[in-house]
Amino acid sequence: MNVTELRPGNYFEDENCLYQVIDILLNKTAMRKMVAKVKVRNIRTGAVIELARNSGYDVEPVSINKKNMAALPSLARPQSRPPKMESPKSSFLQSHIR
């Protein structure tokens, strides 16, 4: 798929990274090739970056299946919590207040 055929919401792979298109701007100036400036979100890291590619550049389209998932209660919270540490100042004040 040519980079100029991308639209917002499309997913593609480029340089071993998965991206989602947020916005695309096609710019053709005088005798230069068309340049596509694509604002994308990296699917793995969540980072938003802008890529600039010439019109002949090909990317690999990707289809992604999204599913709603629920967290399991046993995995949501740790079973045991570490003991709460008191600061020396608070223990000193508690011992003198009694």
HUTARA-V402553 format. One line per field, one symbol per residue. phi: phi as a letter, one per 30 degrees, with the letter a starting at -180 (. if undefined). Layout:
phi: ???
This chain:
phi: .dddddbejdcacbhibcbcdcabbcbcchcdddccccdbcdddcidcbcccbddddcbcdbcbccbdbcddedcdbddbcdddccdedddddddddd
